[in-house]
Amino acid sequence: MTIRIAVVAANGKAGRLIVEEAVARGLDVTAVVRGENRTAAPNAIVKDLFDLTAADLAGFDVVVDAFGAWTAETLPQHSTTLAHLADILSGTDTRLLVVGGAGSLYMDREHTVQLSQTEGFPEAFVPLATAMGEALAELRGRTDVKWTYVSPAADFQADGERTGAYVLAGEEFTADAQGASAISYADYAVAMIDEAVAAPSDAHVGKRISVRW
């Protein structure tokens, strides 16, 4: 059976590579975009995210939320867009996979300190990490949606190479033997599509996972 995937905000850097990875694997991919479809997806839904309805996303096995906001006035949309997608997928079997952030990864087993709260975390990225962390916290309260939040490594490299390899982890920050925490957008896309086609598909439902090299 071919898995049907919709990628929301597909024209963005992460979205385009996730679409590309899914198309390369022969999946049935639809790009959800506000304007011209600039992805490899053969199908497109041209709508603003907030205008999407349950009917628009009906029949998809997986919806990938690749939405991102970066300015002070738009940062709250991390929460509002995610809430809207959760609302229209509520009660369905469609999985919601969220392109998340690294700032909310925990630094201790007790889950009391997040990466964004540590010394040395770039001050410029604190507002973004806070907004994304708040969106995740709100999503954790949803039991009516089959969500999975996928955090990248701390060093998320937009132009990094595709190696096809990554390490899958959970809620806590991890690093390699040299202490580095990095992954490319391309290998993050590999991990995202691996999760989309995973069997059993409910292994990470209601959970946050993380990926790094």
N, C-alpha and C positions, 0 to 999 in steps of 0.2 A: 504494500500500500504506500502510495506517495504521500508524504507529509506536506500539508499546506501551511505555509508560513507567511505572515504579514509582518513587514518591518516598518514601524512607525518612525517618522523623521529619517527616512532612508537616504535623503540627499546629504546628510551630514557625513563627517569623516568616518565615524564608527559605523553608521548605518550602511554606507556604501560598501564597506568591506564585508560586513555581515551578509548583505545581499549577494555580493560576489562569491563568497564562500558557499552559500546555500545553492546558488545557481550552478556552481562548479560540481556540486554533488548530485545534481539532477533533481533537486526538490522543486516543488511548485511554489514559486515566490511572487509575492505582490508587494510592491513598494507603496507606502502611504506617504504622500508628499503634498505640500501646499501649492506647488507650481509644477513646472516641467519635470518629468522623471529623468534624472541624470544618472540613474543606476543601471546595472545589468539586468534588472528584473523585467521580464516580458509583460508583466501586468502592473497596473497602477491604480490606486484610488487617490484622486486629487481632491483633497479636503484639508482644511485646518484641523488640527488634532481635536480641538474643543467642539468641532462640528460632527465628529464621528459618532455614529449611532451603533446600537447593538446589531442592527441589520447589516451594517457595513462590515462588521467583523464576524458575522455568523458563518460557520462552516470552516473556519481556520482551526487547525490543530494547535498552532503556536502563534502568539503575537509577541514580537520583540519590540520593546520600548527603547528606542535609541535617542530619545529627546534630550537635548541639553540646553541650558541657559547659562549665560556668563556675566551679564551685567547686573548691577545692584537692583535695578527695578524689575528685572525678569527672574531673578533667583527664586522667588516664591512659586514660580510655575513648575518647579521640580515636584512640589507637593500637589498642586492643582491639576496638572496634567496626569500625573500618576493616579490620583483619585478618580479622575474622569474615566481613564481606561479601566480601572478596577470596577467602577460602577457599571460600565456597559458590558463587562465580561462576567459580572456577578452571577453565580449560579450555573455557569456553563462549564463544560469540560475543557475549554480552551486554556492552554497554559499561557501565563504572562511572564515573560523573561525580561528582566530590567537591566539595562546597561547602567551600572552603578558607579560609585566612586570608592577610592581607597581610604579616604580620610576617616571614615567611620569604623575601620577595622580596629579590633581591640588589641591592646598591647600586653594584656595580662589575662591569666586564666579566669580571674574573677569578673572580667568584663567591666571594669570600672574606669579604664583609661583608653581613650581612642587615639589613633595616630595623629589626628588633627590637634590634639591637646598636648602633644609632646614638644619639648624644646627642640628647635631646629626646623619644625614644620613651617614652610614658607607662609609668612603673614598674609601675603596677597591671596593665597588660596583658602584661607580660613572661612570667609563668607560662603564660598562655593561648597566647601566640605560640610559646613554647618547646615546649609540648605538641603543638600543631598542626604545628610544624616537624619534630618527631620522628616524628609519624605520616606526614608526607610522605616523610621520609627512608627510613622502612621500606617505604613503598609503592614507592619507586623501585627497590627490589630485586626487585619482582615482575615477571616476564615471562610469567606464566601467566594474567594478567588484562588485559583491554583498558581500562585506567584512563586518566582524564584529570583532573587536579587544577585547579580553577578558582579563582584568587585574586581577591578584590575589591580595590578601591582602598583606600588607607589610611583614608580617611574613608568608612566604610560606613554609609549613612544609612537606618535602618529605616523612617522615615516620609517619605523623599524622594519626589519625583514620578517618574512614569513618562514619560520622553521618547521612548523607543523607540530611542535612539541611544547608542552607546558606542564606545570605542576598544579594539581587541583587541591585546594585547601578549603578551610571553612571560615569561621567568624574572626579568627585571630590572624594578625599580621605575621607573615613568614618571609624569610629571605633565603638566598642560596648560601653555599659554604663560604663565599667571600663577603657575605653580608648585604648583597645587592637584592633589591626588590624591583624587578622590571619586567615588562612584557610589551610587545608591539601591538598596535591595533590589529594587525593582520593575524597574529596568533591568538589574540583575544577573540577574534571572529571565529577562529577554528574551535576554541573552547565553547563559544556560545552555540554554534551549530551542533557540536557534539552533545551539548545539553538538550538541544531541541529534539534530537533524534534518539536520545538515550532510552534504554529499556532496562528496568521499568521506568516509565516516564514520570512517576510520582515520587522518586527517591528524594528529590530535593524540593518538593513542594512545601511552601511555607518556611523556606530557609534561605539564608544568605550563604553563598559560596564565593570563593575567591580563586584567582588564577595568577600565576607568575611563571617566569622561566626557571 
